[in-house]
Amino acid sequence: MSLLMLLGSASPTRADAAQAADPVQACHAWIEGRAWNDQEDDPQTLVLSPAAACFDGVVANGSLEALHAWIDAVPETAQPLLVVRSRGGDSETALALAEKLQARDASVHVVGVCASACANYFYAGVHDRHVQPAALLLFHGGFSAGNRARALAMLEAYLDGPQGATVPDPEANRRAIGQSLDASQARQDALYHRIGVDPRIVHGFDALAVDSLDDAHCGGPSPAPRHFLYFDDAQMAHLGIAPVSGHAEQDPQRVNAAIAALGAGFIACRAPGGTPFTGAGVREAGSGR
């Protein structure tokens, strides 16, 4: 499920030269100075120097234009450095930037929260990844067979409704959506394979019954929807997404206390088992989520 909300484009700002002496700390201070709701209301890029930038916001159509312009202009002799806080958003939009970050061997630093498309692509899509203390890395799947089936089911529901009569060629729509999702999945999986990341960080969700996880994995009983999973150190190492530096928060109670403090209406659970997507909570083939 996506956290994407319709947003306007993010306009870049530029920091004074003095701020860029320690770009990670400068970005951290700038991000912490913004309200959490600015993620949705005012996604922003701060360019600190020709090789360093910060992003705070939801990933949406137009919100990454300043980052694309920045990374396209980074000198070939420099390593791009991006500091990011994002609750996620549109996967295809995030994937397009992640491909550029990976191609330039960018250094990505997570502040506060990196969820959904941010975790899948900005964080997991590069070798040189870092996590600021107590940050949250929250995953919930990307382009996969399961999400492809759900997207096509949504199309069928639309076609079966009264508005379906306005679609001149339903089969062409089915074909176009299926081909688009297949192409995005191929790009996503290639992004992971190039740097040794296990694509199960996305595809594993198709085989997981999140609602069946023991409450202890989720910080205790809660009626809130379980939108996200996160991994422990051993799982991240096994999946190829361990940070070069830093340590994401992994205690279920502290993770969900941090989520609650943001006013979010969901919780996150620690992935089950000693290896990714094995053990308790694995769904029977063909059963519902």
PATI-166233 format. One record per residue (C-alpha): x, y, z. Coordinates in steps of 0.2 Angstrom, whole numbers, plus 2048, in hexadecimal, padded with zeros to 3 digits. Example, Ala and Ser with C-alpha at 12.3 -4.5 7.8 and 13.67 -1.06 7.14 Angstrom:
BEGIN
83E7EA827/8447FB824/
! end
This chain:
BEGIN
800800800/8068117FC/808820807/80882C7F8/7FE83B7F9/7FB8487EB/8088567EE/80F8657E5/8218657DF/82F8687EB/8398787E7/84C8777EB/8548837F8/8678867FA/87088680A/87E89380F/88F88C80C/89388B81E/88487F821/88C872815/89C86F81F/89485F826/88685B81A/87E84D824/87C857833/87786782A/86985D821/864854832/86286583A/85886C82B/84D85C82B/84A85C83D/84586E83C/83686A831/826864837/821852833/812858829/81D86181E/821850816/81085180D/80D86480D/81D86A807/82A85E801/83B866800/84C8647F9/85B86E801/86B86E7F6/87A871802/8878707F5/88A8697E3/88C8587EB/8808587FA/86E85A7FC/860856808/84E850804/83F851810/82E84C809/82383F801/8288387F0/81C83E7E4/81B8447D2/8258547D1/82C8537E3/83D84C7DD/8408587CF/84D8627D9/8568527DE/85784C7CC/85E85D7C7/86A85C7D5/87184B7D2/87284E7BF/87E85D7C3/8898547D0/89B8557C9/8A18447C3/8AF8447CF/8A48467DE/89A83A7E8/8888407EA/8828407FC/86F8407FF/867842811/85583D811/84583C81C/836835813/82782B816/827825805/81B8277F7/81B8227E4/8268137E1/82A8177CE/82F8297D2/83A8237E0/8428157D5/8478217C8/85182C7D4/85881C7DC/85F8177CB/8698277CA/86F8267DC/8758157D9/87E8197C9/8878277D1/88B81C7E1/8838297EC/8848297FE/872829806/86F82E818/85E82B821/85883782E/848833838/83E82882D/84082081C/831816818/82980E809/8318137F8/83E81D802/84480D80B/8428027FB/84C80D7EF/85581C7F7/85C811805/85D8007FE/8628057EC/87380B7F1/8838037F8/888812803/87981380F/87981A820/86C81C82E/86C82A83B/86982484D/85781D851/85182083F/843815839/84580A829/834804824/8307F8816/8207F280E/8237EC7FD/8257F37EC/8237EC7DA/81F7DA7DC/8137CC7D5/8077CF7E4/8067E27E1/8047DF7CF/7F57D47D2/7EE7E17DE/7F07EF7D2/7E77E57C4/7D97E07D0/7D77F37D3/7D57F67C1/7C97E87BF/7BE7F07CD/7BF8007C4/7BA7F87B3/7AB7EF7BC/7A57FF7C3/79A80C7BA/7A98167B5/7B08067AB/7A480A79D/7AF81A799/7BE80F796/7BF80D783/7CB7FE783/7CC7F5794/7D87E778D/7E47F5787/7E47FC799/7E77EB7A1/7F57E8795/7FD7F9798/7FC7F87AB/8037E77AB/8127EB7A0/8157FB7AA/8167F17BA/8217E47B3/82D7F07AC/82E7F97BD/8317E97C6/83F7E47BA/8477F57BD/8457F37D0/84C7E17D1/85B7E77C5/85E7F57D2/8607E87E0/86A7DB7D6/8777E87D1/87C7EB7E3/8787DA7EA/8687DE7F3/85C7D07F5/84B7D47EC/8427CC7FA/8427DC803/8337DF7F7/82D7CE7F1/82E7C6802/81E7D0807/8147C67FA/8167B7805/8147BF816/8047C0820/8087CF82A/7F87CE834/7FD7BD83B/80D7C3843/80F7C2856/80A7D285E/81C7D3866/8237D6854/8177E6853/81A7EE864/80B7E686C/7F87E4868/7F27F285D/7E27F5852/7ED800846/7F17F8835/8027F0833/8087FA824/81B7F7826/8287EA82B/83A7EE830/8497E2831/8567DF83F/8697E083C/86B7CE837/85C7CE82B/8637DE823/8747D6821/86C7C7819/8627D280D/8717DC808/86A7EC80F/8747EF81F/879801821/88C806820/889810830/87C81383C/86E808844/85C809840/84F80784F/84A7F5850/8417F4861/82E7F185D/8287FC86B/83480A867/831809854/81E80B857/820818864/82A823857/81C81F84A/80E824857/81883485B/816839848/803837849/80382983D/7F481D83D/7FE80D83A/80B802842/81B7F983D/8207E7841/8317DF842/8337D2834/8317C083B/83E7B283B/8517B283C/8527B4829/8477BF81E/8357BA81B/8367A9823/82F7A1833/81F7A883B/8137B2830/8177AA81F/8077A9815/80179980D/8037997FA/7F37A07F2/7EB7A6803/7E67B8806/7EF7C680F/
! end
